[in-house]
Amino acid sequence: MIFISYNVSLEKECNIICNPKNDTKMKKILFLFALVTLSACQKNEPDLLLGKNASQRIAEANEQLKNTLSQAPNGWKMSYFPKKNSYGGFTFLMKFTTQGRVTMVSDYPNAATPQESSYQIQESQGPLLVFTTKNYIHNLLEPIAEERLYSGLEGEFQFAYMGKEGDKLKFRTQRKNTQQFVYLEPATASEWGNIQNLNTSLNAIDHTYYLKVTSSEGTEDYFVKPRLRLFSFVSMQNEEKVSKAGVIPTADGFAFEPALQIGGKNFSKITAVPGTSPQNYTATNGDVTIELKHFSDPTLEFESQGNRITNGENVFILFGGEDFKNSPYMSPDFFRDFFRIDDQRKFLTYELLFNTDGDGPLLRIGYLLPGGGTNQAYFAYKINYEIRDKKIYLSFIEEYPDVDEFYLDPANEDLLDLARERLTNFIALSSQGLYLWKTPTVILGPVSYIKSIAQPNYYFPALSM
């Protein structure tokens, strides 16, 4: 209680009280006394609401969230796109206990084995779910050196609770530049058993897939370029025409976030086609159908693009190194019959040189010189080439006179004879044309797939420069 004293004379006080004209003034004074007294009392009493102070309400809200998290029989599922339009999404399955422990699995690589860690419900303008010790969700913050992503995928491990939406729990991420709502929804037992398959199905989508878009206007094919679960679809007819969408694997296909915009329509998901192996996928919106299709042989799906070599792409280099040896575009027969010499030796490169500063087109073979360096000894043929039906045809003119001294050494005569044989056989491969298809793969430059029409068991990758 606050007491206020007034320094007024008794006469003035009597005048105020006794004079009827001053009733209104008296009422105002009494009203002011009441306000001051009420305010003072409120500041010295507990901040009560429904009989509970703020601290009690916060503690109860946190405890209620902890109980809700722990009561789901199969835990919760979070579909999380850490930075939309930059990376794709990841699925996390979580089971919580009231003792502050959480068990987690994910479709992140190597994250299908249940892992236990700690969590807390902290206070920050409401309950804050914090994963306090390392678990799979923290992998989204780990640097990825090969991609030069030193902040990782910019994920988070603190989520502000916003309340329920149906049977889902709504949270908000904390970083301003990636702020978004994420949801925990009740998980199923089958989702825990299927988590490994999600990552496997996504890893299968590589340069052996393409997207076919069919509409009333016709058909258009797109290269598929996956990176960090962000898919880029590049038109094979117009490489400036690109559509992108983040993907997250689902039990029956893939979901797109944001929606894939292609063919004038939006697609939020694409579904597996039963009975296809390797798995194909499809979706339809109105008059537009998209098909994510696997091809085992590009010649069965796409016309040759041999005419592209006249557009400034003058050199094709075929590597005999291990990277190209294990490429799906390298046939074992070609590697054995054109690169391999014996158990210790092999030719390293074949090169089609279409622009040689006046020497005319050359076909040459390279052998890595002894000594541990990178220098090669070359032997070459002068050739003619033609482009017919978008296929490449080669023909022999003569041996190129500038022969490396390595081949002139009598000790290497067997290698010279073998180089002649290999180049002659290479030209023979083009008797019915060499099919060329520019793949979505880039290694220093675009990688093309080349295949002999006459002998289709011979196919190989070529790096255009």
C-alpha positions as CSV (number, residue, x, y, z in Angstrom):
1,M,0.0,0.0,0.0
2,I,1.3,3.5,-0.9
3,F,0.4,6.5,1.3
4,I,0.3,10.0,-0.2
5,S,0.3,13.1,2.0
6,Y,-0.9,16.5,0.9
7,N,0.4,19.8,2.2
8,V,-2.9,21.7,2.3
9,S,-4.6,23.8,5.0
10,L,-7.5,22.4,7.0
11,E,-9.6,25.2,5.6
12,K,-9.0,24.2,2.0
13,E,-9.6,20.6,2.8
14,C,-13.0,21.4,4.5
15,N,-13.9,23.6,1.5
16,I,-13.2,20.8,-0.9
17,I,-15.2,18.2,1.1
18,C,-18.1,20.4,2.3
19,N,-18.7,22.4,-0.9
20,P,-21.3,20.5,-3.1
21,K,-19.9,22.1,-6.2
22,N,-16.7,20.1,-5.6
23,D,-18.3,16.6,-5.6
24,T,-16.9,16.0,-9.1
25,K,-13.4,16.9,-8.0
26,M,-13.7,14.6,-5.0
27,K,-14.8,11.7,-7.2
28,K,-11.8,12.3,-9.5
29,I,-9.4,12.3,-6.5
30,L,-10.9,9.1,-5.1
31,F,-10.6,7.5,-8.6
32,L,-6.9,8.4,-8.8
33,F,-6.3,7.0,-5.3
34,A,-7.9,3.7,-6.4
35,L,-5.8,3.4,-9.6
36,V,-2.5,4.1,-7.8
37,T,-3.4,1.6,-5.1
38,L,-4.4,-1.1,-7.6
39,S,-1.2,-0.6,-9.6
40,A,1.0,-0.8,-6.6
41,C,-0.8,-4.0,-5.4
42,Q,-0.4,-5.6,-8.8
43,K,3.4,-5.0,-8.9
44,N,3.8,-6.7,-5.5
45,E,1.6,-9.8,-6.3
46,P,2.5,-12.9,-8.4
47,D,1.7,-12.5,-12.1
48,L,-1.3,-14.8,-12.1
49,L,-3.2,-16.2,-15.0
50,L,-5.7,-19.0,-14.3
51,G,-3.9,-19.3,-11.0
52,K,-0.4,-19.8,-12.5
53,N,2.5,-17.5,-12.9
54,A,4.6,-17.2,-16.1
55,S,7.3,-19.6,-14.9
56,Q,4.7,-22.2,-14.2
57,R,3.1,-21.8,-17.5
58,I,6.4,-22.1,-19.4
59,A,7.4,-25.2,-17.5
60,E,4.0,-26.8,-18.2
61,A,4.2,-26.0,-21.9
62,N,7.7,-27.5,-22.2
63,E,6.6,-30.6,-20.2
64,Q,3.5,-31.0,-22.4
65,L,5.6,-30.9,-25.6
66,K,8.0,-33.5,-24.1
67,N,5.1,-35.8,-23.3
68,T,3.6,-35.3,-26.7
69,L,6.9,-36.2,-28.4
70,S,7.3,-39.3,-26.3
71,Q,3.8,-40.7,-26.7
72,A,3.8,-41.4,-30.5
73,P,4.0,-45.2,-30.7
74,N,6.3,-45.2,-33.8
75,G,7.9,-41.8,-33.2
76,W,7.8,-38.9,-35.6
77,K,8.9,-38.2,-39.2
78,M,10.5,-34.9,-40.3
79,S,10.9,-34.1,-44.0
80,Y,13.4,-31.3,-44.0
81,F,14.8,-29.2,-46.9
82,P,17.6,-27.3,-45.2
83,K,18.0,-24.7,-47.9
84,K,15.3,-24.7,-50.5
85,N,16.3,-24.0,-54.2
86,S,19.9,-24.9,-53.3
87,Y,19.7,-28.5,-52.0
88,G,17.1,-31.3,-51.8
89,G,15.4,-32.7,-48.7
90,F,16.1,-35.4,-46.1
91,T,13.8,-37.7,-44.1
92,F,14.5,-38.1,-40.3
93,L,12.6,-40.6,-38.1
94,M,12.8,-39.9,-34.4
95,K,11.6,-41.6,-31.2
96,F,11.7,-39.5,-28.0
97,T,11.6,-40.4,-24.3
98,T,10.6,-38.1,-21.4
99,Q,14.1,-38.6,-20.0
100,G,15.6,-36.4,-22.8
101,R,16.8,-39.1,-25.1
102,V,16.0,-39.4,-28.8
103,T,16.7,-42.3,-31.2
104,M,17.1,-41.3,-34.9
105,V,17.5,-42.7,-38.4
106,S,17.6,-40.9,-41.7
107,D,17.8,-41.4,-45.5
108,Y,21.0,-39.3,-45.3
109,P,23.9,-41.6,-46.5
110,N,25.0,-44.1,-44.0
111,A,22.4,-43.1,-41.5
112,A,20.0,-46.1,-41.4
113,T,21.3,-47.6,-38.2
114,P,19.4,-46.2,-35.1
115,Q,21.5,-43.7,-33.2
116,E,20.7,-42.3,-29.7
117,S,21.5,-38.9,-28.4
118,S,20.2,-36.2,-26.1
119,Y,17.6,-33.5,-26.6
120,Q,16.1,-30.7,-24.5
121,I,13.0,-28.5,-24.5
122,Q,14.4,-25.0,-23.9
123,E,12.6,-21.6,-23.7
124,S,12.9,-19.0,-26.4
125,Q,9.7,-17.1,-26.8
126,G,8.0,-20.5,-26.4
127,P,9.2,-24.1,-26.3
128,L,12.4,-24.8,-28.3
129,L,13.3,-28.3,-29.4
130,V,17.1,-28.6,-29.3
131,F,19.1,-31.7,-30.3
132,T,21.9,-31.1,-27.8
133,T,24.3,-34.0,-28.7
134,K,25.4,-35.2,-32.1
135,N,23.0,-37.3,-34.2
136,Y,22.2,-37.6,-37.9
137,I,20.4,-34.3,-38.1
138,H,23.8,-32.6,-37.3
139,N,25.2,-34.1,-40.6
140,L,23.5,-31.3,-42.4
141,L,25.9,-28.9,-40.8
142,E,29.1,-30.8,-41.6
143,P,31.4,-29.3,-44.3
144,I,31.4,-31.0,-47.7
145,A,34.9,-30.3,-48.9
146,E,34.6,-31.9,-52.4
147,E,31.6,-29.5,-53.1
148,R,33.4,-26.6,-51.4
149,L,30.5,-26.3,-49.0
150,Y,32.2,-25.3,-45.8
151,S,28.9,-24.7,-44.0
152,G,27.6,-28.0,-45.1
153,L,24.0,-28.0,-46.3
154,E,23.1,-25.2,-43.8
155,G,20.8,-27.4,-41.7
156,E,19.8,-26.6,-38.1
157,F,19.3,-28.5,-34.8
158,Q,17.0,-26.0,-33.0
159,F,13.4,-25.8,-33.8
160,A,10.8,-23.4,-32.2
161,Y,7.5,-25.1,-31.4
162,M,4.5,-23.3,-33.0
163,G,1.7,-25.6,-32.0
164,K,-0.4,-28.4,-33.5
165,E,-1.9,-28.6,-37.0
166,G,-4.1,-31.7,-37.0
167,D,-1.9,-34.6,-36.0
168,K,1.2,-32.7,-37.0
169,L,3.5,-30.7,-34.8
170,K,4.6,-27.4,-36.4
171,F,8.1,-25.9,-35.8
172,R,10.0,-23.0,-37.2
173,T,13.7,-23.0,-38.0
174,Q,15.9,-20.3,-36.4
175,R,18.2,-19.0,-39.1
176,K,16.8,-15.9,-40.8
177,N,18.2,-16.6,-44.3
178,T,16.7,-20.2,-44.3
179,Q,13.8,-19.6,-42.0
180,Q,10.9,-21.9,-42.7
181,F,8.2,-24.1,-41.1
182,V,8.9,-27.8,-40.7
183,Y,6.6,-30.5,-39.4
184,L,6.8,-33.6,-37.3
185,E,4.1,-36.1,-38.3
186,P,3.4,-39.5,-36.8
187,A,5.7,-42.1,-38.3
188,T,4.8,-45.7,-39.1
189,A,6.6,-49.0,-38.4
190,S,7.0,-49.6,-42.1
191,E,8.8,-46.2,-42.6
192,W,11.5,-47.3,-40.0
193,G,12.0,-50.5,-42.0
194,N,12.1,-48.7,-45.4
195,I,14.5,-45.8,-44.6
196,Q,17.5,-47.5,-46.2
197,N,15.7,-48.0,-49.4
198,L,14.9,-44.3,-49.8
199,N,18.6,-43.3,-50.1
200,T,19.3,-46.3,-52.4
201,S,16.5,-45.3,-54.8
202,L,17.8,-41.8,-55.0
203,N,21.4,-42.8,-55.6
204,A,20.3,-44.9,-58.6
205,I,19.3,-41.7,-60.5
206,D,22.4,-40.7,-62.4
207,H,23.5,-40.0,-66.0
208,T,21.8,-43.2,-67.2
209,Y,18.4,-41.5,-66.7
210,Y,16.6,-38.8,-68.7
211,L,13.3,-37.0,-68.4
212,K,10.8,-37.3,-71.2
213,V,8.1,-34.6,-71.4
214,T,5.0,-35.4,-73.5
215,S,2.3,-32.8,-74.2
216,S,-0.1,-31.8,-76.9
217,E,2.8,-29.9,-78.5
218,G,5.0,-33.0,-78.9
219,T,7.9,-34.6,-77.0
220,E,11.0,-33.1,-75.4
221,D,13.8,-34.9,-73.7
222,Y,15.9,-33.5,-70.8
223,F,19.2,-34.5,-69.3
224,V,19.0,-35.2,-65.6
225,K,21.8,-33.6,-63.5
226,P,21.5,-34.5,-59.8
227,R,23.6,-32.7,-57.2
228,L,23.0,-32.7,-53.5
229,R,19.4,-33.8,-54.1
230,L,18.7,-30.8,-56.3
231,F,17.8,-32.0,-59.8
232,S,18.5,-29.9,-62.9
233,F,16.6,-30.9,-66.0
234,V,18.3,-29.5,-69.2
235,S,16.6,-29.7,-72.5
236,M,18.6,-31.8,-75.1
237,Q,17.3,-29.5,-77.8
238,N,18.1,-26.2,-76.1
239,E,20.7,-26.3,-73.3
240,E,19.5,-22.9,-72.1
241,K,16.2,-24.3,-71.1
242,V,16.6,-25.6,-67.6
243,S,14.1,-26.6,-64.8
244,K,15.2,-27.2,-61.2
245,A,13.6,-28.8,-58.2
246,G,14.7,-30.2,-54.8
247,V,13.8,-33.8,-54.4
248,I,13.2,-36.0,-51.4
249,P,12.7,-39.8,-51.8
250,T,9.3,-41.3,-50.8
251,A,8.0,-44.8,-50.4
252,D,6.6,-44.7,-53.9
253,G,8.8,-42.3,-55.8
254,F,10.1,-38.7,-55.2
255,A,8.5,-35.5,-54.0
256,F,9.6,-32.1,-55.5
257,E,10.1,-29.0,-53.3
258,P,9.5,-26.5,-54.7
259,A,7.2,-28.0,-57.4
260,L,8.9,-28.9,-60.6
261,Q,7.8,-26.5,-63.3
262,I,8.1,-28.1,-66.7
263,G,6.0,-28.3,-69.9
264,G,3.9,-25.4,-68.6
265,K,2.7,-27.4,-65.5
266,N,3.7,-27.9,-61.9
267,F,4.6,-31.3,-60.5
268,S,4.8,-32.0,-56.8
269,K,5.7,-35.6,-57.0
270,I,6.6,-38.4,-59.4
271,T,5.7,-42.1,-58.8
272,A,7.4,-45.4,-59.5
273,V,6.1,-47.4,-62.5
274,P,5.5,-51.0,-61.2
275,G,7.4,-53.8,-62.8
276,T,10.2,-51.6,-64.3
277,S,13.8,-52.5,-63.7
278,P,15.8,-50.4,-63.4
279,Q,12.9,-48.4,-61.9
280,N,11.2,-45.8,-64.0
281,Y,8.9,-43.0,-62.7
282,T,5.9,-41.0,-64.1
283,A,3.5,-38.2,-63.3
284,T,0.7,-36.5,-65.2
285,N,-0.8,-33.0,-64.8
286,G,-3.5,-32.2,-67.4
287,D,-2.2,-32.9,-70.8
288,V,1.4,-33.1,-69.8
289,T,3.1,-36.3,-68.7
290,I,6.7,-36.6,-67.4
291,E,8.6,-39.8,-67.4
292,L,11.9,-40.3,-65.5
293,K,13.3,-43.1,-67.6
294,H,16.4,-45.2,-67.4
295,F,18.3,-46.1,-70.6
296,S,20.7,-49.0,-71.0
297,D,21.8,-47.9,-74.5
298,P,21.4,-44.3,-75.7
299,T,21.2,-45.4,-79.3
300,L,17.8,-46.9,-78.5
301,E,16.5,-43.6,-77.1
302,F,18.2,-40.7,-78.9
303,E,19.3,-39.9,-82.4
304,S,23.0,-39.3,-83.0
305,Q,24.5,-35.9,-82.5
306,G,27.6,-36.3,-84.6
307,N,26.9,-33.0,-86.4
308,R,27.8,-31.2,-83.1
309,I,31.5,-31.7,-83.8
310,T,31.4,-29.0,-86.4
311,N,30.4,-26.4,-83.8
312,G,33.8,-25.6,-82.3
313,E,34.2,-29.0,-80.5
314,N,37.2,-30.1,-82.4
315,V,39.0,-32.6,-80.1
316,F,37.7,-35.8,-78.6
317,I,40.1,-37.5,-76.2
318,L,39.4,-41.1,-75.0
319,F,41.1,-41.9,-71.8
320,G,42.3,-45.3,-70.8
321,G,42.6,-44.3,-67.2
322,E,40.7,-46.0,-64.4
323,D,38.0,-43.3,-64.2
324,F,36.9,-43.9,-67.7
325,K,37.6,-47.6,-67.6
326,N,34.8,-48.0,-65.0
327,S,32.4,-45.6,-66.7
328,P,29.1,-47.2,-67.8
329,Y,29.9,-45.6,-71.2
330,M,33.0,-47.8,-71.6
331,S,32.5,-51.3,-72.9
332,P,34.8,-54.0,-71.5
333,D,35.4,-55.2,-75.1
334,F,36.7,-51.7,-76.2
335,F,38.9,-51.4,-73.2
336,R,40.4,-54.8,-73.7
337,D,40.9,-54.6,-77.5
338,F,41.9,-51.0,-77.9
339,F,43.7,-49.9,-74.7
340,R,45.1,-53.0,-73.1
341,I,48.5,-54.3,-74.3
342,D,49.4,-56.8,-71.5
343,D,49.0,-57.1,-67.8
344,Q,51.4,-54.2,-67.2
345,R,51.0,-52.0,-70.2
346,K,48.2,-50.1,-72.0
347,F,47.7,-47.3,-74.4
348,L,46.5,-44.2,-72.6
349,T,44.5,-42.1,-75.2
350,Y,42.9,-42.0,-78.6
351,E,42.4,-38.6,-80.1
352,L,40.3,-37.4,-83.0
353,L,41.8,-34.0,-84.0
354,F,39.5,-32.2,-86.3
355,N,41.4,-28.9,-86.2
356,T,45.1,-29.3,-86.6
357,D,46.4,-26.0,-88.1
358,G,46.6,-27.2,-91.7
359,D,47.7,-30.8,-91.1
360,G,44.1,-31.9,-91.7
361,P,42.1,-34.3,-89.4
362,L,44.3,-36.7,-87.4
363,L,43.5,-39.9,-85.5
364,R,46.3,-40.6,-83.1
365,I,47.1,-43.0,-80.2
366,G,49.1,-42.1,-77.1
367,Y,51.4,-44.3,-75.0
368,L,52.6,-43.1,-71.6
369,L,56.4,-42.8,-71.6
370,P,58.4,-44.7,-68.9
371,G,59.7,-42.5,-66.1
372,G,56.7,-41.6,-64.1
373,G,55.8,-38.4,-66.0
374,T,52.8,-37.5,-68.0
375,N,54.4,-37.3,-71.4
376,Q,53.0,-39.5,-74.2
377,A,54.5,-40.9,-77.4
378,Y,52.0,-40.4,-80.2
379,F,51.5,-42.2,-83.5
380,A,49.0,-40.8,-85.9
381,Y,47.1,-41.3,-89.2
382,K,45.9,-38.6,-91.5
383,I,42.2,-39.2,-92.1
384,N,39.1,-38.0,-93.9
385,Y,35.9,-37.7,-92.0
386,E,32.3,-37.2,-93.0
387,I,29.0,-36.5,-91.1
388,R,26.1,-38.4,-92.6
389,D,22.8,-38.9,-90.8
390,K,24.5,-37.2,-87.8
391,K,27.0,-40.1,-87.6
392,I,30.8,-39.9,-88.1
393,Y,32.6,-41.8,-90.8
394,L,36.4,-42.0,-90.9
395,S,38.7,-43.1,-93.7
396,F,42.5,-43.6,-93.9
397,I,44.7,-41.3,-96.0
398,E,48.3,-41.9,-94.9
399,E,50.6,-42.2,-91.8
400,Y,51.4,-38.8,-90.3
401,P,55.1,-38.3,-91.0
402,D,56.0,-36.8,-87.7
403,V,56.6,-39.9,-85.6
404,D,57.9,-39.7,-82.0
405,E,61.5,-41.0,-81.5
406,F,60.1,-43.5,-79.0
407,Y,58.4,-45.5,-81.8
408,L,61.6,-45.3,-84.0
409,D,63.6,-47.1,-81.4
410,P,64.0,-50.8,-82.6
411,A,63.3,-51.9,-79.0
412,N,59.7,-50.5,-79.3
413,E,59.0,-51.9,-82.8
414,D,56.3,-54.1,-81.4
415,L,54.5,-51.1,-79.9
416,L,54.6,-49.3,-83.2
417,D,53.1,-52.3,-85.0
418,L,50.4,-52.5,-82.4
419,A,49.6,-48.8,-82.7
420,R,49.1,-49.2,-86.4
421,E,46.8,-52.1,-85.9
422,R,44.8,-50.3,-83.3
423,L,44.3,-47.2,-85.4
424,T,43.3,-49.3,-88.4
425,N,40.7,-51.1,-86.3
426,F,39.4,-47.9,-84.9
427,I,38.8,-46.6,-88.4
428,A,37.0,-49.9,-89.3
429,L,34.6,-49.3,-86.4
430,S,33.2,-46.4,-88.4
431,S,32.3,-48.4,-91.5
432,Q,28.6,-47.9,-90.8
433,G,29.1,-44.8,-88.8
434,L,30.0,-43.8,-85.3
435,Y,27.0,-42.8,-83.2
436,L,27.7,-39.9,-80.9
437,W,25.5,-38.6,-78.1
438,K,26.4,-35.8,-75.8
439,T,25.8,-37.0,-72.2
440,P,24.9,-34.8,-69.1
441,T,28.3,-35.7,-67.6
442,V,31.0,-33.1,-67.4
443,I,34.6,-33.9,-66.5
444,L,36.8,-30.9,-67.4
445,G,34.4,-30.7,-70.4
446,P,31.3,-32.3,-71.8
447,V,31.5,-36.1,-72.1
448,S,30.1,-37.8,-75.2
449,Y,29.1,-41.4,-75.7
450,I,30.4,-42.9,-78.9
451,K,29.3,-46.3,-80.3
452,S,30.1,-48.3,-83.4
453,I,27.1,-49.1,-85.5
454,A,29.0,-51.9,-87.3
455,Q,30.2,-53.5,-84.1
456,P,27.9,-52.4,-81.3
457,N,29.9,-54.2,-78.6
458,Y,32.4,-51.4,-78.9
459,Y,31.4,-48.1,-77.2
460,F,33.4,-45.6,-75.2
461,P,33.3,-42.2,-73.6
462,A,34.9,-39.1,-75.2
463,L,35.9,-35.8,-73.6
464,S,35.2,-32.9,-76.0
465,M,37.4,-29.8,-75.6
